[in-house]
């Protein structure tokens, strides 16, 4: 299955309407895009990967010092086997996932801003930075800023693609919840192989508006296509993967897909090792943003399928499920696709 390639340079140098039509087609059919022309410097990406590799190479007891105080605080280190993403879909008794991660949010939150004072369960919690490597903080913050720029540009493209006029989403995302998760999937020589029901990352949809994903060009990521089957996705050189989240599916009345995806265990090398890295930037909207069907996506013949919600309430319900290994109570946008999990 082909995942459409979108050149984001068209937003500033080309035909914005043509770009918007291409994005609309990709979001309606697949819910995933490969974005080139994003403008993130290769040295920023390289520094982010090197610093992350250095952190994950530390002893486990050192990494555990960066675990947050509460499972709802989406910051710091998550050890392998402590989460199961399938719980976010309401799947019960899912096996723990085989990844470790490091999460950050904005590093420069204005604590005197009343919006940030209403923290709504740690959306603007301080980052949990380890003492080493010293390169981690500047490298991740530099990439975080670039990914934020790309995500904001995409929501402007979305506004035109949905026939809402320029900048329609801006009031809903101008103080957005922002989270970046560095995922590290590694099987080391001597590690026991996963059982037949275990994933590196269990099947899930993303929770918010849009995700900007750096991924190594190695097998592992799979998405559910329009045919209802799982398909492997490996990015073309220089591309970021972009997918939509549940809030966008709700806003668009399922005109656009919040695509079910997972990361499967790849074959090990001869010595038993395997490595895959990805970095997901989640752009999830203002926590008090009211999400309800946009006027261009509903009618008398096509009424709204979802009750209004706020971005914050939805995100809290989604985050807590996987981290506490309990069934999520959030609105489900996966529908019949759950039967293939």
N, C-alpha and C positions, 0 to 999 in steps of 0.2 A: 504494500500500500504506500502511495506517495504522500508525503507530508508537504504541503505547498511551501515554496520558498518566496518570502516577501522581502523586497529591498526597501528598507526604511529611509534610504536617501531620497526616495521619491517625495517624501514629506516636505523637504526643504528645497529640493532641486528639480522636481518633476511635476507630475500631474497628480494632485492630491485626490481628486475624485476617482481616478483609476486605481490608485493605491487603496482607497477606501473600499472600492468594489472587490478588489482581490482579498482584502481582509474579511469582508462580509462573507465571501464564498468559502474561505478557509474556516471561519468560525462556525458557519452553518453546517458544513459537511463533516469536518474532522475535529474541530475544537483545538487543534494544534497547528502551529506554524513554525517554519524555520526562518529566522530573521537575520538577514545580512545587512550590511550598510548601517549597523547600529552605532558605530563610532567609538566603541570602547577600545582604548589602546591595548595592543598586544602585551606591552610590558606591565600594564595594570593587572591583566589576567594572569600573567606568568608569576608576578610577585604574590598575588593572592593564593595561587596554587602551591607555590613553594613554602610560604609561611604556614598554610594549612597542613601540608605534608609534615612539616617539622613538629607541629602540635600533636598530630595524631600518632607520631612516632614516639612520643613520650610514654613513660610507664603509666599503667592504668591508675595507680594510686595518685600520681601527679595530676592526671586529667580529672579525676574525681573531685579535686579541690575546686573545680569550676562548675560544679553542679548547683543549680539554683535551690533556694530554700523551699519552694512550693512547686508542684507539678504544673500548675497553671501559669507559672512565670516562664515565658517562652524565650529564655536566655540561657547562655552557658552550655555546658557539656551534657550530652545524653549518651550514656554507655550502650554498647551493643546489647540487644535483648531486653531493653527496658521499655520499648514501645511496640505497639502493633497497630499500624495505620488502618487496618480493616475495621477496627472498632468505630472509626469515624463514620462509617456507613451503616452502623447499627448491626454489624456482624458480631455474633457472640462467640466467645471461646476461640478467638483467633490466636495463632501461634505468634510469639514474639518475633519481631523483624531482626534481620541480620545486618544492621548498620549501626555506626556510631555517628554522632553529629555535634556540631558546635553552632549555636544560634546567637545572633546579635540583632539589635534594633538600632535606631538612631543614637549616635554617641553624643549629640549636642542638644538634648531636649531642654527646653526652657521650663524650669521647674516653677517659675512664677506665673506662667500662663495658666489661667483657670481651666482651659480645656485639658491641659496635661495634669492638672491637679485632680481632676475627675478621672482617675487612672483606669477605671473599669477593668479591674482584675489584672493589673500588671502589663497593659498594652504599652506603657511608656516606662517600664522598669529600667533601672540602670543595667548596663551591660556587665557581665561577669567575665572580666579579663584575667587570664592566668598570668602568673609571673613570668613565664617563658613560653614560647620564644618572644623576644621583644618586638620582632617584626610583625607579629600577628595583628596587633591593633591597627597600625597605619595601613597595612596591606588590605585588610578586610574593609576598613572604612573607605579607602579609595575606590575599591570595586563597588561597594554599597552605593556610593554617590553616583557612579556611572549607571548602575542598574536602575536606580531610582529615576534618573533622567529618561532612560529608555521606556520604563513603565508609564511615566507621565505622558510621554509622547504617544504611546499606544492608546491611552484613554482618549486623547484628542482625536486620533484616527477613528476610534470607536464612535465618537460623537457624530462624525460625518457619515460613517458607514451605516449607522442606525437611523439616519435622517433626522437627527435631533438638532442640527446646527453646531457650529464650532463651540468648543469648550463647555458643552453641556454638563459633562461629568465633573468639572473643576470644583463646584461647591461641595461635592460629595467626597473629594479626595485631597483637598488642600491641606489637611492635617492628618493624612492617612496613617493608619496602622501599618507599619513597615517591619517586616521580619526577613532576615536572611539566614538560611540554613545551609551550612557546609556539610555535605554528606560524604561519608567515607565508608566504602564497602570493601573490606579486605578479608580474604581467606589466606591465612598464613600456613606454611608447611606444618603438617601435623594436626591442624584443626579438623575436627570431625565434620564430615559432609552434612549439609542440611537434610532433613527428612523430606518426604515427598510433598508435604503440605506447607512447608516453610518457605517464605519469600525473603529476599533481601529487603524489600519494602512491599508491604501488603497492598492489595488493590484499594484504591481510594480516589476520590475526586479532590481537587484543591478547594479551599474553603472560601476564598475571597473573590477579588475582581480579576486579576491577571497575575500570572507567574512568569518571570523571566529566568530561564534556566541555562546555566553553563553545564555542559555534560561532556565527559571524555568520549571520544569516538570509538567506543567499545560496546559490544552487545550487552544487553541487560534490560533497558527500558522497553516496556511494551504498553501499547494503548489499545483500547477497544475501538475498532473502526466502525463505519456505517453499516458494515455487514454483520456486526455483532461478534466478530472474532478478534482474538488477540493478534497484534502485529508488532514486530520489533521496529524500533526507531533509533537510528544512529544519525547524528547531525552531519551535514556536509561541512567541509572545511570552512572555518571562520564564522559559522552560524551559531546563534543562540536559539534554543527552543522556547517557544512561547505558548502557553495554554491558558484557558479560561477557568475560572472558579465558579463555585455554586452561586455566589451573589450575582454574577453576570447572567447565569442561566435564569435566575429568578427575575432579574430586571428585564430580560428579553423574552420571558415567557417560553423558554426553551427554543427560541429561534436559533440561539447560539448554544453550543454544547459545552457543558462542563464534563470533560472526557475522563472516563475511568482509566486509570493507568496503574502500573506496578513495576517493580524491578525484580527480575527473576535471577536466581543464581546462575552465573555463566559457567561454562566448563572450566575446570582448573587446568593449569599448566602441568607439565610432567612432574614438577616437584610439589604439586598440590596447592600452589599459590594462585590467587586471582585478585585483581584490584580494579575498582571503578570509582571515579570521583564525580560529584555533581555539586552545583551551588545554586540553590533556588532562592530567588528574591520574590517575596510575596507582597503584592501591592493590594491592600485589603480594605481601603476606604476609611473615612472618619468613623470612629466607633459609635457616634450618635446618628450617622446617616441612615435615613429611612429608605429601605429598599422595597420598591413596589414596581409593578410592571410599567414600563415606559409607554407613552401613548402610541408610538409607532408599532408596537408589538402586541396589541390587543384590540379587540373589536367586539361587536355584538355576537358575531359568529365565532370569535376566538377569545373568550373571556380569560381573565387572569387566572392562572393555575395555582398560584401561591399567595398566601396571606402576607400582608406587609410584615417586615421584621426590621430590626436595626442590625447594622453590620456587627456591632459589638456583641450583642446577645448571640448571634449566630456563631461568631468566631469562638466565643468562650465554650459553647456547647461542643463544637467540633474539636477544639484543642484538648479538652479534658478527657474525652473518650480514649484516645490512643495512649495518653500518658498515665491514666489510672486503670487501664485495661477494663473499661466498662463501656457499655453500649451508649453511643451518642444519642442525645435527644433532639439534635438539630434537624431542621427541614432536610429531607432527602431529595436530591435532584437526579440520582442515578436510576431510579425507577426499576424497570424490568431488567436493566443491565446487571443488577445485583445477582441474578441467578447464575452468572458466569464467573463470579468471584471464586 
